[in-house]
Amino acid sequence: MKKIFVKTHNYSQFEEIAAELLSPDSEIGPSLAMGSGRAGRGKTEVAKYYAVNSDSIYIRSLPVMSPSMALREICFELRELRPHTSQACLNLIEEEMRRRKRLIIFDEADLVPIQVLETLRGLNERAGCPIFLIGEEELRRKVESRTRITSRIRRRMEFAPITQGDVALFYKQSVDMELTPEVLRELFKRSKGDWRPMVKEAADIERAVKATGMDNIDLKGLREILK
């Protein structure tokens, strides 16, 4: 199975919002965005793919992350430095953003204490750096609990479930299989809109198909493999 990235509607919307945050127009008004959705909707893959293919900063948070840890991680991604004090971190980030504005993508933001989100909100105001918060549904609750943060959110997006078209494209590009309409409908139904079970089953199907020497699979064979 080849490692590929399917450019879904979620990715297109993420890309559009990121472009707006980086636009000179974002200097008028807030430049924070929030993307949320249940696990398995491809949030992290979208964020990482965008970051790798741009000069954005990608930060993967941890539940133990403090405001100073968050600032130091941003500094490291900007200049491979981790200053010892928060003030030194702020000075470095401000300097870098004056030199070249870059988007900060903060993934799994639902896991961090609210103080970290407040720090990012303050950083956005002070350094003028656009920030895209990504997380599960809990992120919305945390953000909405603080008016100071909510009022700074310029754009919001909800990561939607995968579509039948996404499943078909994944199998074509990653597994080199053209699915029949019946098989496609069955696989889409089994995925329940999430990437993880769909990818796991794709690996099982590819393994079984290769073992039998077949080029494709019918509905009966599918159900036999995944029973």
N, C-alpha and C positions, 0 to 999 in steps of 0.2 A: 504494500500500500504506500503510495507516494504521499509525502507531506505537502499539502497544498493549502491555499487559503481561498475560500469562496467569498467573493465580494457581494455580500448580501445587502438587502435594503438597510439593515442596521449599520453596516459599514458606510454606505452612502450618506446616511443621515449624520453619522459621527464625523465624517470628512467635511460635510457642509458646515456643521457647527464649529469644528476646529478652524476652518477657514474664516468664519465670521469673527471668532475670538482673536485671530491674528491680524484681521483687517484694521487699517487705521481708523475705521469707523468705531471700533470697539473702545477707542480712547474716550469716546463720548458715552458716558454711562458705564454700567458694570461690565466686567469681562470674566465672570465665573459661569461655568456651565455644569450641569449635573446629568449623568446618565445612570439609570437604575433598571433593575430587572432581576428576576429569580435566577438561581443557579442554573447553569447549562445553556444559557442564551447566547454565549459567545462573547461576553463583555471583555474579558481579559484578552482573548485572541484578537479582537478588533482593536483594542487599545495598543497592544504590543505591535501589531502589524503596522498601524499608523505611525507609531513612534519610530520603528526601525526604518520606515521608508520616508522619514522626514527628519528634521533636526529637533524634534520635540524631546522633552525630558519625561521619561517614564519612571514612576516610583511605585513599587509594590509595597503596600503598607503591612504592618504587623500589629496585632492587638496590644503589644507592649510599647508601641511607639509613643514617644513624648513629643511635645512641640520642638524641643531642641534637636531631637533625633531626626524629625522630619526636615528641619532646616538644613541640617548637616548632610542628609542624603541628597537634597536638591543641589547643594553646593558641590558635592562630589560628582554628580552627573553633569554639572555645568563646567567645572574646572578641575576635577579630580583632587579636590581639597576638602577636608572636613575641619573647618575652624573650631576652636575650643569653646568660643562664646557665641551666644545667640546674636549679639550685636555685630560681631565679625561676620557671621553668616549673612545677616541682613545687608551689611555693607557690600559683601561680595555679590549677592544676588542683584542688588540695585545696580551695581557697576556693570554686571553682565547684561542686564536687561536694557540699560542705556546703550550698550554697544550693539546688541542685537536681540530683539524681542523673540522669545521662544515660549512655546506652549508647555505647561507643566501638566502631565496627565497623572493623576493620583488615584491609583487603583485600590480596590477593596477599602474605600474610604468609610464604609459602614462599620468597619472593625475598630477604628481608632477612637479614643476619647474625644468628647466634644471640644476640649481645649485645642486639639490639633486642628480641627476644622476652623475654629476661631482664629488660630494662628495663620492658617492659609488665607482666610478672608482678609486678615490684616495685611498679610504679605501682598495680596492682590492690590489692595488700596495703596500701600506704601511704595512698592516697587513697580507697579503697573504691569505685572506679569499675568498673562491669561492663564487660568487654571480650569481643568476639566476634572471634576470629581466623578469617580465611577464606583458603583457598589450595588449590593442587593437592596431589597425593599426597605430595610432598616435605615438606609441612608436618607430616604425621604423624610422619615420621622425625625431623625436627628437634625436635619437641616431646617425643617419646619418648626422645630422647637426654639429656634433662635431667629428673631426677626432681622437682626443685623446680617445674618447669612442669607436668609431667604430673599431679602431686598436686593442682594447683590447678584442673584442668579439671573443671568441674561437669557439663557436657553436651557430647556429641559428635554430629555428624550427618554422614552421607555423602550428597552430592548425587547423586540417582538419575538414570538416563537419562529423557528425555522419553517420554511414553506416546502411544499412538494418540489418546487423548482430548485430549491437549495439542495434537497436530497438527491435529485436527479443529477445536478451538476457535480456534486461531491463524488458520486459513484463514477461518473464519466471521467473526471479529471484524476481522481485518486486511485480508483480500483480498475479503471479502463473497462467499465461495464455499462452497457445501454440497458436500462431497466424497462421491462414491459409495464404498461399502465397498471395492471393488476398488482405486480410486485411493488411498484412504486407506491401505490396507495397503501399497501400493507405495511411497508417500511415506514412510511410517513405516520401512519396511525400508531405504530409501535413506539416511535420516537417521542410522542407526546410533546412535540415542539422543542425538544432539547437536543443539543449536539452530542453530548456524551454517550447516551445509549445508542444513538444512531451510528457513531463512529465505532463503538465497540462491536456492534452487530456487523458492521461492514468488514471488520477484521475477521470475524468468524466466518462470514460468507466467502470472503476471498480465499481463506485457507481451505474451506471445503470444496470450492470450485476448482482450485488448483489441484487438489488431491484426486479429483475425479477426471481431470483433463478437459472439463467442459469450458465453454467460452461464456456461458450465461446461465441463468437460473429461472425456473418457472415458479409459480405460486406453491405448487405441491412440494417442490424441492426446498423452497425457502422455509416453509413451515416445518419440514423435517429437520433442517439444520438448526432452527431456532426454537425447537420444541422444549 
